[in-house]
Amino acid sequence: MPVYKKYSFRRVVGFTVNFTNLGDKPIGILKPFDGSFINRLYPLYNIALTNLRGEFIKRVPICGTFGGGLYSGTKFPDDYFVELQSKETFEIVIPIDNFFEVKQYRLYNLKFEYHMSLDDERRHYDFSFNKDKIWMGKVSGNLNLIRIDN
């Protein structure tokens, strides 16, 4: 008699961010580290999520620590540094249900900001490998109305 394994797949509730190099020279951006979404480690991937009354949505509790920046099974810079040539785009999916207590069939306002800085030494990884290629600054997306449909 064959043995069947039962698998369950979790559908990701998230949004897509497109980073596009509008300049003439190559730039580098960094994928999020463990700590980027909770304002602990640059680059910061700031997400503001509110209901339609403008009240901030409660964040999912975290354990209070993070793994020094790198996610399990990854290495730096290979799995984090993305170099974009002129007019090139990099796309990443951000799972908001990992960070916020969202409910099905609800409308939310979402705003995203990417912030990279080396000003605060306590909050960044060692970027000396390619510091001159990493784009520094803040960039924000527009306020978006989203609906959570599971």
Buried (B, 14 or more C-beta within 10 A) or exposed (E): EEEEEEEEEEEEBBBEBEBEBEEEEEBBBBBBBBBBBBEBBBBBBBBEBBEEEEEEBEEEEEEEEBEEBBEEEEEBBEEBBBBBEEEEEBEBEBEBBEBBEBEEEEEBBBBBEBBBEEEEEEBBBEBEEEEEBBBEEEEEEEEEEBEBEE
